[in-house]
């Protein structure tokens, strides 16, 4: 499928460039597969998907090995060159067809209503414009298409919330590839017009110190048009 859309005009080939953070992230993400249980989270995130899937902000492609055989194709968009090269290597080992391409979340280089499902995993924390990125996800999904999400964000009591806010305003984004620790992914999906399905809040790691990045949410949403309605928090 041609990776083109009117919204993608003028987007640089590498709209994100964080090579040092990318190499650091690649190392810790691999170790987190077992040490923090991320492999199991990826299984739950992707279970039951089918048809054509777009993964926004695929990173180094660790999700690819967890896609079920019912998925006919994955188009994985990753703007950072170092991570994209690693994602290509993981795509070659995947059991489902994966096409890795450059592009920004705010201007996905694909046609409208071309996908049955979208995956956003640890990406909404770092996109420059969350509403625009989610508008793009909605654009490329068919009516009734599903969104699977695993994100970290705002959580904890007043002290932790103030800490997250202070980090976001100062050192955290420039040191961590544009990441923000205090965003609210569930609220962002709702405000973007998605119907929220079941979702679960959890701490990562489940055991150990609670960090500003520990507050995570795993769940499902739909582009309006599905026959399934929203459900309460799981």
N, C-alpha and C positions, 0 to 999 in steps of 0.2 A: 504494500500500500504506500503511495507517495506520502512522505512526511511533510505535508504542506497545509497551510491554512491561511486565510487572509489576516488573522490576528498575529501571525508570526513574522510578518514583513518587518524588516529592519532589525531583527534580533541578532545580536552578535553570536558568532559560533560558540564562543565561550563567555557567556554573560556572567559567570561566576568563576573567580580565580582565587583559590585558597590552597595552594599546593602543600604548604607545611601542615596546615590543619588536616588536609585530606589524607596525608600519609599517617598522621597520628590517629585519625578516626579509623582508617583501614585496619590498623593494628589492634586498637581496643575493641572494635566491633567483632573481629574474629574471635578474640578471647572471650567476649561476652556471650557467644553462642552457647557455651557450656557453663561458664562461671556464673553468669547472671540468668541463665535459662532462656536466652533470646531465641534459641532454636525452637523451643516449645511455643513461644509467643508467635513466631512466624507461622508455625503449623496452624494455630488457632486463627490467626489473621486471614489466612488464605484458604482455609478448608471450605469445600463446597463451591468454589468459584468455577465458572464454565464460560465458554465462548471466548471472545476477544477482550483482552484486558490491557489497560494502560496503567503503568506504574510511574507516578510522578515523583521525581527525585529519588532515583533508584540507588544512589550511592555506589558502593562497590559490588552490588548485585547479590547480596547474601540471601535475598528473598527467592531468588530464581530456583534454587534446589527444593523449595517447599511448595511450588505450584502443583496442584493436582493434575492428573492426566486429562481431566475434562476441559482444561483450558486449551484452546486451539492455537492461541498466539498471544504473546506478551510484547507490547511496545513499551520499552523502558526509556524514559527521558531523564538524562542526567547532565546538568550544566557544567560541572567541574571536571576538567580534563583528566586529572590523575585518577579520580574515582571512576570516571567513565571507562578508562582503559582497563581498570580492574574488573568493572562490570562486564566488559566484552569477554574477558577471560572466563568469568563465571557463566556467561551466557552459552559459551561453547560446551560447557559441561552439563547444562540443564537438560532435563528430560522433556521439556516442552519447547517449542520454537520461541526464541527471544531475540528481538531486534532492538539494539541499544542505539540511541540517537541523542545528539546534543539538543538543547533547547531550554528555555526558561519556563517555570511553572505559570508565569503570568501571560505567556503567549505560546501555548502548546502547538507544535508544528504538525498538527494532524487535523483531519476533517471533522466537521461537526457531526454529532450523533453516530459516531463510528464504532463505539465500544459498548460492550455489555456490562463492564465493571471497571472501576478505577481503584487503585491502591495508593494510599498516602501513608507513609510510614516514617516517622521521625523527620518530617520535612516541613510541616507548617511552622515549626519553631524558627526556621531560617529563611523562609521566602521573604522578599522585600515587601510585597503587597498581598496580604492574606485574602482580602475580599476579591481582588482581581484573580488570584490563583484559583480560588474555589469557583469563581464564575467560569473560568476556563474548564475546570473539571466538569461542571454542569453542562457546558456547551458540548463537550466531546462525548458525553454519555447519551445513549439512547433514552427516550422516555421510559421511566421505570428502572433504569440502570442502577446498579448497586455501588456504593462506596464502602470499602473496608479501610479502617483507619486504626493506627497505633501511634499515639503522640504523647509527648510529655508537655507539662504546662503548669498552670497555676494550681496551688494546693497548699494544704497545711493551715495553721492558724495565722493570727495577725502578724506575729514576728516573722514567720517564714514568708508570708506574702510581701511584707515590707522589704525583706532581704532579696527576694526575687526581683522586686521592682527596682531596687538600688543596683543590683547586678546588671539588669537590662539597660539601665541608663548610663552605665559606666564601662566596666572592663569586660563583661562577659561576651557581648557580640563580637568585638574586634579580635578577641583571643580565641574564639570558637566558631569561626567560619560564618558569622552572622546569626548564630543561634540566640534565641531568647528563651528564658526560663519561666516567664510569667504570662505567656499567652493562654487563651482559653479556647482550645480546639473545638469543644462541643458547642459552645456559643457561636463560634465562627461558622461552623457548618449550618447551624440553625438559621443564622442571619443571612447566609448565602442561599437560603431557600430549599435546603435539603430536608427530607423527613427523617428524623432520628429514629433508628431502630434500637435494639438492645445494645447496651454498652456497659462496660465494667471498669471501675476505677481500681488501680492497683499500684503498689509501690515497687520500684525497681532500684536496687535489688530488694527482694522480698525480705531478706534477713540482712542485718547490718545497719550501718548509719543511714539516717534519712538525710538526703542531700537536696539542694534546690532543684535538681533534675530528676528527683525520684518519683514525682507525682505523674502517673501515666494513665491513659485511658485507651481501652481496646473496644472497638465496636463496629457498628454497621449503620449506614444511612442510605437513602434512596433519592434519586432524582424524581420529583413528582411525576406521577403517571403510572406507578406500580400499583398492582392490585393489593399489595400488602401494606398495611398501615403502620404508623409509628408505634413503638412499644415503650414500656417503662424501662427505667434503668435496671440492669441486671445486677 
